[in-house]
Amino acid sequence: MVIWLFAGGGATEIRGLVPFLEKHYPGYRVHRMTPITRKPGPRPGFTLPGHGRTGESLASEIRERLPDVLARNEECDVILVIDDLDCRSETDHRDRFLDAIDSAHGASAITRFVGFAAPELEVWIIADWANSVAKHQDFRGRHNRMRHWLVTEKNISFETPESYGIYNPDKDSCNEKLSDAIIESTMLHVDDRLLPRYSKGLHTPILLQMIDPEIVKDKCQIFKKLHVFLNENCRAPQELS
């Protein structure tokens, strides 16, 4: 079984999302269609577009790229879109991506699903803090004070973390980023100056491999929709018997 993955974002998705899917939902091959790794341009300081798109920009990229890959008649069983919701409307955001998929001739015959990290991928890590941050060597000895600060100062619920954030129409995203709050939580204590601070590009991909989706789904209802779809549609036949 082959999945074509269109994912928003940048370094985190490139380095973390595909290994996460292949580890926790085995039985298929993931072909990442986006984000596109930056390639050297024709002159110094110039890079080709495509890396880091999200929202409407990602939907536009799907419209641009999907007809080309469909025309090559490559194997595809599922078209999967995963993007950060960033406090936006789940329904409106999903319809945007479905419309982009349906605009490509031949796509209607392929199973498709649009899943979200609400508000960001780091919400899945928050949901299973005990198996991720608390066990990572960079945060041992301080993960409890990090968690306490995130709860008391940033009002992050570790039982319902998808509730974090308020939509800011000027930004078309959350008023504050969850990942920024996690980074800040590693820079509060005087001793933190000598310790690694949280890195979205370095730590998030590693921590995604440490979480248990069964725990995450019980705390994140938007993630649960993706989890159920992958379990029901993206397993090898021997795993379903």
Secondary structure, DSSP 4 states (H G I P E B T S, - for coil): -EEEEEE-SSHHIIIIIHHHHHHHS-SSEEEEEESPPP-B-SSTT-B-S-TT--HHHHHHHHHHHHHHHHHTT---SEEEEEEE-TT--HHHHHHHHHHHHHTSTTGGGSEEEEEEESS-THHHHHHTGGGTGGGSTTTTTTHHHHHHHHHHHH---SSSGGG---EETTTTEESS-HHHHHHHHTSSSGGGGGSPPP-TTTHHHHHHTTS-HHHHHHH-HHHHHHHHHHHHHSS-HHHH-
